[in-house]
Amino acid sequence: MEFDLENPLTNFNESHSDVFTSLFLTESEHMPSENYFQSLKANDFDITVRRETISLISQLSCNLDPLLSYLAVNYHDRFLSSQGLLQPKPWVLRLLAISCVSLAAKMKETEHFLVDFQGDGGLIFDTQTIERMEVLILGALKWRMRSVTPFSFISYFISLFKLRDPPLKQAIKARATEIIFKAQNEIKLLEFKPSIIAASALLSAAHELLPLQYPCFRKATSNCSYEKLLQCYSAMQDIVIDGYESVFDMVSSSVTPVNVLDQQFSSAESEKTNAIITSSTLRSERDIKRRRIIGYCDNLTVQISRIQQC
């Protein structure tokens, strides 16, 4: 039976509430260890290596279901966490990435050939080598391959929002899914349980699309750990704002007072290319851009937010 990230449990005899109870009880078993997270935080090199590996996994699975890539990264983090191995040789990382994608494809029952996951460059591994690595991964993960991820909790939390309009519900779910995918690259979110990440992503999506109803949605998720949810939501906002920067620059191409100021600012800056930009200047520029983006998003969503009241 094909593995569904949104419904990882296979016991269909359980009631809907019992299923989510089981998910909340077992989610910690599908996370990397705290030591893994702390080791990444302490070493920029390890962070870079992880990002490169995630990029490789994305490339290897680019023509497949995006959820397959997410699952493969989950296997990767959990395996390295169990091994206490943060700086393996490059060829080992490549073999690990290929094997994780292969296992994820098998779990998703995606028709594939191992040669499809080898990519166009780098070392080419034979089938036996990849299968041996797969066995090592299976053993390290104790055969817990039906990973409990943030996607497993989306339907639970979105049901608490009690949205009456199906298109709005789908829009929030779609945006939350985008945020979760992007958040997987950030090591600072590895410390949070999948349920906390799911709730934070949905709150971020709701704040963008239905800002007037956000307090109601926040109240609906009050059963989560408040402190952890607040920390995760705050970290996620940086990811959301970063994602909007390129979109905002592309959309706001018409001539406005803000654009004129931008052009003057850019012109002034071009004359000072040899000047040293201080950290305070960077923070100030980022804050200005953040306010502009938030203002733009608020104007964009104010009409849709009036469609539904709490």
Rosetta blueprint (number, residue, H / E / L):
1 M L
2 E L
3 F L
4 D E
5 L L
6 E L
7 N E
8 P L
9 L L
10 T L
11 N L
12 F L
13 N L
14 E L
15 S L
16 H H
17 S H
18 D H
19 V H
20 F H
21 T H
22 S H
23 L H
24 F H
25 L H
26 T H
27 E H
28 S H
29 E H
30 H H
31 M L
32 P L
33 S L
34 E H
35 N H
36 Y H
37 F H
38 Q H
39 S H
40 L H
41 K H
42 A H
43 N L
44 D H
45 F H
46 D H
47 I H
48 T H
49 V H
50 R H
51 R H
52 E H
53 T H
54 I H
55 S H
56 L H
57 I H
58 S H
59 Q H
60 L H
61 S L
62 C L
63 N L
64 L L
65 D L
66 P H
67 L H
68 L H
69 S H
70 Y H
71 L H
72 A H
73 V H
74 N H
75 Y H
76 H H
77 D H
78 R H
79 F H
80 L H
81 S H
82 S H
83 Q H
84 G L
85 L L
86 L L
87 Q L
88 P L
89 K L
90 P H
91 W H
92 V H
93 L H
94 R H
95 L H
96 L H
97 A H
98 I H
99 S H
100 C H
101 V H
102 S H
103 L H
104 A H
105 A H
106 K H
107 M H
108 K L
109 E L
110 T L
111 E L
112 H L
113 F L
114 L H
115 V H
116 D H
117 F H
118 Q L
119 G L
120 D L
121 G L
122 G L
123 L L
124 I L
125 F L
126 D L
127 T H
128 Q H
129 T H
130 I H
131 E H
132 R H
133 M H
134 E H
135 V H
136 L H
137 I H
138 L H
139 G H
140 A H
141 L L
142 K L
143 W L
144 R L
145 M L
146 R L
147 S L
148 V L
149 T L
150 P H
151 F H
152 S H
153 F H
154 I H
155 S H
156 Y H
157 F H
158 I H
159 S H
160 L H
161 F L
162 K L
163 L L
164 R L
165 D L
166 P H
167 P H
168 L H
169 K H
170 Q H
171 A H
172 I H
173 K H
174 A H
175 R H
176 A H
177 T H
178 E H
179 I H
180 I H
181 F H
182 K H
183 A H
184 Q L
185 N L
186 E L
187 I H
188 K H
189 L H
190 L L
191 E L
192 F L
193 K L
194 P H
195 S H
196 I H
197 I H
198 A H
199 A H
200 S H
201 A H
202 L H
203 L H
204 S H
205 A H
206 A H
207 H H
208 E H
209 L H
210 L L
211 P H
212 L H
213 Q H
214 Y H
215 P H
216 C H
217 F H
218 R H
219 K H
220 A H
221 T L
222 S L
223 N L
224 C L
225 S L
226 Y H
227 E H
228 K H
229 L H
230 L H
231 Q H
232 C H
233 Y H
234 S H
235 A H
236 M H
237 Q H
238 D H
239 I H
240 V H
241 I H
242 D H
243 G H
244 Y H
245 E H
246 S H
247 V H
248 F H
249 D H
250 M H
251 V H
252 S L
253 S L
254 S L
255 V L
256 T L
257 P H
258 V H
259 N H
260 V H
261 L H
262 D H
263 Q H
264 Q H
265 F H
266 S H
267 S H
268 A H
269 E H
270 S H
271 E L
272 K L
273 T L
274 N L
275 A L
276 I L
277 I L
278 T L
279 S H
280 S H
281 T H
282 L H
283 R H
284 S H
285 E H
286 R H
287 D H
288 I H
289 K H
290 R H
291 R H
292 R H
293 I H
294 I H
295 G H
296 Y H
297 C H
298 D H
299 N H
300 L H
301 T H
302 V H
303 Q H
304 I H
305 S H
306 R L
307 I L
308 Q L
309 Q L
310 C L
